[in-house]
């Protein structure tokens, strides 16, 4: 074995406090070790996320220990030693051990640690940071990633995810930490989270604006941790008839009934929609495994279908803005990869609008007076005052409230979408994701596209903006292609080995009778642009 690799492996094994991880590394081939030690998990604004295995490039006790020690040192360097830190976890493999490890390292460093008991939805952790006046929160979760992954998500004292330069400062602090086995730990008993969850549910119950509650709901947490809290939240808001997908309700780290535990993935909501059809539901709700994202399905003449994140984003944005006082100055926000419809709704409703880079770390910092933010990946922030991140549970309650009010008037969410299309034009969106085996290929694909930018899409001239040409926090690795009634954004995924292409077609609508023609025309434009996007792989 290469002496350099041998030395790195031996040093890591000697410094790993987990006997199972040491045994795992000792049993790997030279090639496998070379791959695991060729890189390490890098701490970014989303924290850590990676495969569950031993070594510096995986999620394991040693990596979690050193990461927590680095964050502790960073907080202490900012004169925040001894402050409150909240730790929670989802139900994935390794999450319980990682949460305990995190809590014990913070405690040994002198922090006052609140370790929430049992599997906890991510929005509850985000709420807890603000409610408890904590300086930091850590959620052990990999959200909607495959079962073989886990992660470490960090929230600052505002209850929002961290942004640069904090990530770089923390990464440097982690690099200065010695072997994980030498990092002190102090036992921590789980806190009683009953009051905290009760307060969160009470807050969510205040969000509905209507009084209608005649709504039959089908719901799935996709084997994640949000099922119980979501049902309690809906019940607290007055919705009594909730039918859950039994085989997906209890937390299960293997996600046995779905290929990917992501409501956006094909097939992931099949069981939900089957349940909705069987019980003759009015609304179908799917949460992702850590319950920070929410997708909804509706019945149509041709059967059930899931709404896109842009459709639910427009519905919620219009709902929230339409109920604001005339003298208020509200702000709504979405991301560069989301539909342009919210901007038009905001202008018509007398509200301010902001567009940010992808991620709620930017959305919740869009500006003062923020009342709503969403991203097309079914993430919605309907109550920024209490949860400064996406929250699938509160979004589910807000959408149920809207659906129930519409039903009381003999209307549906689809009717409301038709209203928006007549007023602002059809805004049809789709996404093409190109999954790759090696992340390096994404860099090559972006480079190839930049070297040969298209001048036409769907028969329409387009111009290109390279967001790498921007300065400061608006700079990111993405290309935006824009033409008359067409828009395509191409960027690497921030959490998965994918190249993502976000496509939007806009078609004017003369009147309600013109909707079928306008929608068909928009679909044709989407198809042409999606063909271009698929060809990038």
C-alpha positions in Angstrom: 0.0 0.0 0.0 1.1 3.5 -0.7 2.9 4.8 2.4 1.0 8.0 2.4 -2.3 6.2 2.3 -1.2 3.7 4.9 -0.2 6.5 7.3 -3.5 8.3 6.8 -5.6 5.1 7.3 -3.6 4.1 10.4 -3.9 7.6 11.9 -7.6 7.7 11.3 -8.2 4.2 12.8 -6.2 5.1 15.8 -8.2 8.3 16.3 -11.7 6.8 15.6 -13.7 6.2 18.9 -16.1 3.8 17.2 -15.0 0.1 17.3 -17.3 -0.8 14.5 -15.9 1.9 12.3 -12.3 0.8 13.0 -13.2 -2.8 12.1 -15.0 -1.7 8.9 -11.9 0.2 7.7 -9.6 -2.6 8.6 -11.5 -4.9 6.3 -11.4 -2.7 3.2 -9.2 -3.3 0.2 -6.5 -0.8 -0.8 -8.7 0.5 -3.6 -11.6 1.0 -1.3 -9.4 2.8 1.2 -7.9 5.0 -1.5 -11.4 6.1 -2.5 -12.6 6.9 1.0 -9.4 8.8 1.8 -9.2 10.7 -1.4 -11.6 13.4 -0.1 -13.5 14.3 3.0 -17.0 15.6 3.8 -16.8 19.3 3.5 -18.8 21.5 5.9 -21.0 23.9 3.9 -23.9 26.2 4.5 -26.1 23.1 4.5 -23.8 21.5 7.1 -22.8 17.9 6.2 -24.5 15.3 4.1 -23.0 12.0 2.9 -23.0 8.2 2.8 -23.1 6.2 6.1 -19.7 4.6 6.3 -16.4 4.9 8.1 -13.6 7.2 7.1 -13.3 11.0 6.4 -15.6 11.0 3.4 -18.6 9.5 5.3 -21.1 10.2 8.0 -19.9 8.5 11.1 -19.2 9.1 14.8 -15.6 10.3 14.2 -16.7 12.9 11.6 -19.7 14.0 13.8 -17.4 14.3 16.8 -14.8 16.4 15.1 -17.5 18.6 13.4 -19.1 19.3 16.7 -15.8 20.1 18.4 -15.0 22.5 15.5 -18.4 24.3 15.9 -17.9 24.5 19.6 -14.5 26.2 19.1 -16.1 28.6 16.5 -18.9 29.6 19.0 -16.3 30.1 21.7 -14.2 32.3 19.4 -17.3 34.5 19.1 -17.7 34.7 22.9 -20.7 32.4 22.8 -19.3 29.7 25.1 -21.8 28.4 27.6 -24.8 29.4 25.5 -27.8 27.2 24.7 -27.6 24.6 21.9 -30.5 22.5 20.7 -29.9 19.1 19.1 -32.5 16.9 17.4 -32.6 14.0 14.9 -34.7 12.2 12.4 -35.3 8.4 12.3 -32.5 7.4 9.9 -29.8 4.8 10.5 -27.2 6.3 12.8 -29.2 9.4 13.7 -29.7 8.5 17.4 -26.0 7.8 17.9 -25.0 11.0 16.0 -27.4 13.2 18.0 -26.1 11.8 21.3 -22.5 12.3 20.2 -23.3 15.9 19.1 -25.0 16.7 22.4 -22.2 15.2 24.6 -19.4 17.0 22.7 -21.2 20.3 23.1 -21.9 19.6 26.8 -18.2 18.8 27.5 -17.3 22.1 25.9 -19.4 23.9 28.4 -22.6 24.6 26.5 -26.1 24.2 27.9 -27.5 21.4 25.7 -31.2 20.7 25.0 -31.3 17.2 23.4 -34.8 16.7 22.1 -36.1 13.2 22.7 -36.8 10.7 19.9 -37.3 11.4 16.2 -38.2 15.0 15.6 -39.3 16.9 12.4 -36.7 19.4 11.2 -39.2 22.4 11.5 -39.6 21.7 15.2 -35.9 22.0 15.7 -35.9 25.3 13.7 -38.8 26.5 15.9 -37.0 25.4 19.0 -33.9 27.5 18.3 -36.0 30.7 18.2 -38.4 29.7 21.0 -35.6 28.7 23.4 -33.3 31.6 22.6 -30.5 29.2 21.5 -27.3 30.3 19.8 -27.3 27.2 17.6 -29.3 24.2 16.6 -28.2 20.9 15.0 -30.6 18.5 13.2 -29.2 15.1 12.3 -30.9 14.4 9.0 -30.4 13.7 5.3 -33.9 14.9 4.5 -35.1 13.1 1.4 -31.8 11.5 0.4 -31.6 7.7 0.0 -31.5 5.4 3.1 -27.8 5.0 2.9 -27.1 8.7 3.6 -27.3 10.9 6.7 -26.4 14.5 7.5 -25.7 17.3 10.0 -27.7 20.5 9.5 -26.9 23.7 11.4 -29.1 26.6 12.4 -27.9 29.9 13.9 -29.5 31.9 16.7 -32.0 33.5 14.2 -33.4 30.0 13.5 -32.1 30.2 10.0 -29.5 28.1 8.3 -26.0 29.5 8.3 -24.5 31.4 5.3 -20.9 32.3 4.3 -18.5 33.1 5.7 -19.6 31.1 8.7 -19.3 27.9 6.8 -15.7 28.5 5.9 -14.9 29.6 9.4 -16.4 26.5 10.8 -14.6 24.3 8.3 -11.3 25.8 9.3 -12.2 25.2 13.0 -13.0 21.6 12.2 -9.7 21.1 10.4 -7.9 22.3 13.6 -9.5 19.6 15.7 -7.3 16.6 16.6 -8.3 12.9 16.6 -11.9 12.3 17.5 -11.0 9.9 20.2 -9.4 12.8 22.1 -12.4 15.0 22.0 -14.1 15.2 25.5 -17.7 14.1 25.9 -20.1 14.6 28.8 -23.4 12.6 29.3 -26.6 14.5 28.4 -30.1 13.3 29.3 -32.8 14.0 26.7 -35.0 16.9 27.5 -38.8 16.7 27.9 -39.9 18.1 24.5 -43.6 17.9 25.3 -44.1 21.6 26.0 -42.0 22.6 23.0 -44.0 20.5 20.5 -47.2 21.7 22.1 -46.2 25.3 21.6 -45.2 24.6 18.0 -48.6 22.9 17.3 -50.4 25.8 19.0 -48.6 28.3 16.7 -49.4 26.2 13.6 -53.1 26.1 14.6 -53.3 29.9 14.4 -52.3 30.0 10.7 -55.6 29.1 9.0 -57.6 32.2 7.9 -60.9 30.5 7.0 -63.4 28.7 9.2 -64.5 25.9 6.8 -63.2 22.5 8.0 -65.2 20.0 5.9 -62.3 18.4 4.2 -61.2 14.8 3.9 -57.4 14.4 3.9 -55.1 11.6 2.9 -51.6 11.9 4.3 -48.2 10.1 4.2 -44.9 11.0 5.9 -43.1 8.6 3.5 -41.6 6.5 6.4 -40.3 9.7 8.0 -40.7 11.5 11.3 -43.5 14.0 10.5 -46.6 11.8 10.5 -47.6 12.1 14.2 -46.9 15.9 14.3 -48.7 16.6 11.0 -51.8 14.7 12.1 -51.8 16.6 15.5 -51.3 19.9 13.7 -54.2 19.3 11.3 -56.4 18.2 14.2 -55.4 21.2 16.3 -56.4 23.4 13.3 -59.8 21.8 13.2 -59.5 19.1 10.5 -60.9 15.9 11.9 -61.1 13.5 8.9 -57.5 12.4 8.2 -56.6 9.1 6.6 -53.0 8.0 6.7 -51.1 5.6 4.5 -50.6 2.8 7.1 -47.6 1.1 5.5 -45.7 4.5 5.4 -46.7 6.1 8.6 -44.2 4.8 11.2 -40.6 6.0 10.9 -38.5 3.4 9.0 -34.9 4.2 8.1 -35.0 1.8 5.1 -37.9 3.5 3.4 -39.1 0.1 2.2 -42.0 1.1 -0.1 -40.3 3.8 -2.2 -37.2 3.8 -4.3 -36.3 7.4 -3.2 -38.1 9.0 -0.2 -38.8 12.2 -2.0 -42.4 13.2 -2.9 -41.2 14.6 -6.2 -39.7 11.3 -7.4 -41.9 9.2 -9.7 -43.8 6.5 -7.8 -43.1 8.0 -4.4 -46.7 9.1 -3.9 -48.4 6.2 -5.6 -49.6 4.7 -2.3 -50.8 8.1 -1.1 -52.9 8.7 -4.2 -54.3 5.2 -4.1 -55.4 5.9 -0.5 -56.8 9.2 -1.5 -58.9 7.6 -4.3 -60.0 4.8 -2.0 -61.3 7.1 0.8 -62.6 9.7 -1.7 -60.4 12.4 -0.2 -60.5 16.1 -1.1 -56.7 16.6 -0.6 -53.7 14.3 -0.5 -50.6 15.5 1.5 -47.1 14.0 1.3 -44.3 15.1 3.6 -40.6 14.2 3.0 -38.9 12.2 5.7 -37.8 15.1 7.9 -41.1 16.9 7.3 -39.6 20.2 6.1 -41.2 19.8 2.6 -44.8 19.3 1.6 -46.4 18.2 -1.7 -50.2 18.0 -2.3 -52.3 15.9 -4.7 -55.7 16.8 -6.0 -58.5 14.8 -7.8 -59.0 15.6 -11.5 -61.4 14.2 -14.2 -58.6 11.9 -15.2 -57.6 10.7 -11.7 -55.4 12.1 -9.0 -52.3 14.1 -9.7 -49.7 15.9 -7.6 -49.3 19.6 -7.9 -45.9 21.0 -8.5 -44.0 23.1 -6.0 -44.6 26.1 -8.3 -48.3 25.5 -8.3 -48.6 25.3 -4.6 -46.2 28.2 -4.2 -48.5 30.4 -6.3 -51.6 29.3 -4.5 -50.1 29.9 -1.0 -48.5 33.2 -2.1 -51.8 34.6 -3.5 -53.6 33.3 -0.4 -51.3 35.0 2.1 -51.1 38.3 0.1 -54.8 38.5 -0.4 -55.5 38.5 3.3 -53.0 41.3 4.3 -54.1 44.7 5.5 -54.1 47.4 2.9 -51.5 49.5 4.9 -49.0 46.6 5.2 -45.8 46.3 3.2 -45.4 42.6 2.8 -42.5 40.9 1.0 -42.7 37.5 -0.7 -39.7 35.6 -2.1 -38.8 32.7 -4.3 -35.6 31.5 -5.9 -34.0 31.9 -9.3 -35.0 28.4 -10.3 -38.7 28.8 -9.4 -41.5 30.1 -11.5 -41.9 33.8 -12.3 -45.6 33.7 -11.4 -45.1 34.8 -7.8 -43.5 38.0 -8.9 -46.5 38.9 -11.0 -48.9 38.0 -8.2 -47.0 40.2 -5.8 -47.0 43.2 -8.2 -50.8 42.8 -8.7 -51.4 42.5 -4.9 -49.3 45.6 -4.0 -46.5 43.5 -2.4 -42.8 43.5 -2.7 -41.0 40.6 -4.3 -37.5 39.3 -4.0 -35.7 36.6 -6.0 -32.8 34.8 -4.3 -30.3 32.0 -5.0 -31.5 28.5 -4.3 -32.0 27.6 -0.7 -33.9 28.8 2.3 -30.8 30.2 3.9 -31.2 32.9 1.3 -35.0 33.1 1.1 -35.5 33.8 4.8 -32.9 36.6 4.5 -34.7 38.2 1.5 -35.6 41.3 3.4 -37.8 42.9 6.1 -41.5 42.2 6.1 -41.2 38.7 4.8 -44.5 36.9 5.0 -44.0 34.0 2.6 -41.2 32.3 0.7 -41.1 29.1 -1.3 -38.8 27.2 -3.6 -40.0 24.9 -6.5 -38.7 21.8 -4.7 -41.9 21.8 -2.6 -40.4 23.9 0.2 -42.7 26.5 1.8 -42.2 29.0 4.6 -45.7 30.2 5.6 -44.8 31.6 9.0 -41.3 33.2 8.9 -41.8 34.8 12.3 -41.7 31.4 14.1 -39.9 29.0 11.7 -37.3 30.6 9.5 -37.0 27.7 7.2 -39.2 25.5 5.0 -41.8 23.8 7.1 -43.9 21.0 5.6 -46.3 20.7 8.6 -47.4 24.3 8.6 -47.6 24.3 4.8 -49.9 21.3 5.0 -52.2 23.1 7.4 -52.2 26.3 5.3 -53.1 24.3 2.1 -55.8 22.3 3.9 -57.3 25.6 5.1 -57.3 27.0 1.5 -58.8 23.8 0.1 -61.5 23.7 2.7 -62.5 27.3 2.1 -62.6 26.6 -1.7 -64.7 23.5 -1.1 -67.2 25.4 0.9 -67.8 27.6 -2.2 -68.0 24.6 -4.5 -64.5 25.2 -5.9 -61.1 23.4 -5.8 -57.4 24.2 -5.8 -57.5 23.6 -9.6 -60.2 26.2 -10.0 -57.9 28.6 -8.1 -55.0 27.8 -10.4 -57.3 28.5 -13.3 -58.1 31.9 -11.8 -54.4 32.7 -11.6 -53.8 31.5 -15.2 -56.5 33.7 -16.6 -55.2 36.7 -14.7 -51.5 36.2 -15.3 -51.1 33.7 -18.1 -50.3 30.0 -17.9 -47.0 29.5 -16.2 -46.1 25.8 -16.8 -42.9 24.4 -15.3 -41.0 21.1 -15.3 -37.7 19.8 -14.2 -35.2 17.5 -16.0 -32.7 15.9 -13.6 -29.6 14.2 -14.9 -28.2 11.8 -12.2 -24.5 11.0 -12.5 -22.3 8.5 -10.8 -19.4 10.9 -10.2 -19.8 14.5 -9.2 -16.9 15.5 -11.4 -19.0 14.8 -14.5 -21.4 17.6 -13.5 -18.5 20.1 -13.7 -17.7 18.8 -17.2 -21.3 19.1 -18.3 -21.6 22.7 -17.1 -18.3 23.5 -18.8 -19.5 22.0 -22.1 -22.7 24.0 -22.0 -20.9 27.2 -21.2 -18.6 26.6 -24.2 -21.6 26.2 -26.6 -24.5 28.3 -25.3 -27.8 28.0 -27.2 -29.2 31.0 -29.0 -32.6 29.5 -29.5 -35.1 27.4 -27.5 -38.5 26.1 -28.7 -38.0 28.3 -31.8 -37.5 31.5 -29.8 -34.3 33.5 -29.5 -32.8 33.3 -26.0 -30.1 35.2 -24.1 -27.9 33.6 -21.5 -26.8 34.9 -18.1 -24.0 33.1 -16.3 -24.5 33.5 -12.6 -20.8 32.9 -12.1 -20.3 36.4 -13.5 -22.2 37.9 -10.6 -20.5 39.2 -7.5 -20.8 38.5 -3.9 -23.6 36.4 -2.5 -25.5 36.5 -5.8 -22.7 34.5 -7.5 -23.4 30.8 -8.1 -22.8 28.0 -10.6 -25.9 28.3 -12.8 -26.9 29.4 -16.3 -30.2 31.2 -17.0 -31.5 31.1 -20.6 -34.4 33.6 -21.2 -36.6 34.3 -24.2 -40.1 35.4 -25.0 -42.3 33.1 -22.9 -39.5 30.7 -22.1 -36.9 30.3 -19.4 -34.4 27.5 -18.5 -32.1 27.5 -15.5 -29.3 24.9 -15.4 -27.3 24.2 -12.2 -25.7 21.4 -10.2 -27.8 20.1 -7.3 -26.5 21.2 -3.9 -27.3 18.0 -2.1 -27.3 15.1 -4.7 -25.2 14.0 -7.7 -27.5 15.6 -10.2 -27.4 18.2 -12.9 -30.8 20.0 -12.7 -32.6 21.9 -15.5 -35.6 24.0 -14.5 -37.9 24.9 -17.4 -40.8 27.4 -17.6 -43.1 28.3 -20.4 -45.5 31.3 -20.2 -48.5 31.5 -22.4 -51.0 34.5 -22.4 -54.7 33.6 -21.8 -57.5 35.7 -23.4 -60.2 34.4 -21.2 -61.3 31.2 -19.3 -62.4 29.5 -22.6 -58.9 30.0 -23.9 -57.3 28.0 -21.1 -57.1 24.6 -22.9 -55.4 26.2 -25.9 -52.9 28.1 -23.7 -52.1 25.1 -21.6 -51.5 22.9 -24.7 -49.2 25.6 -26.2 -47.3 25.9 -22.9 -46.9 22.1 -22.8 -45.5 22.0 -26.3 -42.9 24.7 -25.4 -42.0 22.7 -22.2 -41.5 19.6 -24.3 -39.2 21.3 -26.7 -37.1 22.9 -23.9 -37.1 19.6 -21.9 -35.6 17.8 -25.0 -32.8 20.4 -25.0 -32.3 19.8 -21.2 -32.2 16.0 -21.5 -29.6 16.3 -24.3 -27.1 18.0 -21.9 -26.3 14.6 -20.4 
